[in-house]
Amino acid sequence: MEQILQEMLRIARLAGAKVKELRDKGALTEDLKDGVELVTNADLMSNDIIKHEVAKLFPAHVFLSEEDAVRSYTLDKPTWIIDPIDGTVNFANGHFMAAVSIAYAENYEVRAAVVYNPFLDEMFYASEDSGAFLNGRPIRVKDVSALKSCLVATGFPYVKLKEDVRALFGRMERLLPNIGDFRRLGSAALDICWVACGRLQCYYEGHLNAWDVAAARLIAKEAGASIGYFKEPTDELPDTIRSENLIVSSPGVYEELKSLLV
């Protein structure tokens, strides 16, 4: 697994450099997927770079990518789970909270993971049972026991149905008197990595996709986070890439957080 992790680090840095270069040069173009979700030429180029580099090394491996039209979620073959830019809206608007996210799964489990923010040059990574790291330094979740002291992050869906909005703000209304404060960073992968390194203590969100969280979940798990769901997911995905109704938090406040989200 060490060889694969080292290649993931190299490939993530390569894709991240291209993403940053395109924005720095003012060479971005924007479009909408399904008339709703923002996509840029940088998303597509990053996707192409990652897939090209992986295919050269591992031609029998398969991909699960946000930018691919055909997707398989089974993880019954060695699978690279790719979000070429997590936080595209941030990225396209000149914000720094955006990242390349790559996870590697085999035998139905994510085994290695990289989340790279090229704008802050922060590389989060982990491999199974080997700990989590940020730029070569080990990271752990913050040891907290009271939700009242915690910074809690969440996100909002692209499609904002009235019933979802009511539920979303209902959860926030229940939480706000009982937490330190909210943060809305705009990248699920980085939100979860920030829990892993202690900058945040909790993260939850109702509507996500496998590629948003596959890498960050493993990084958080290896950093000691508790991971679960505030409502039982209705999908049939392998648990290692499940994203619906997700909670990632410091262990000491997981149950308190979950009780307020249900």
Secondary structure, DSSP 8 states (H G I E B T S, - for coil): -HHHHHHHHHHHHHHHHHHHHHHHTT---EEEETTTEEEEHHHHHHHHHHHHHHHHH-TT-EEEETT-SS------S-EEEEEEEETHHHHHTT-S--EEEEEEEETTEEEEEEEEETTTTEEEEEETTS-EEETTEE--------GGG-EEE----SS--HHHHHHHHHHHHHHGGGSSEEE--S-HHHHHHHHHTTS-SEEEESS--HHHHHHHHHHHHHTT-EEEESS---S---GGG--TTEEEE-GGGHHHHHHHH-
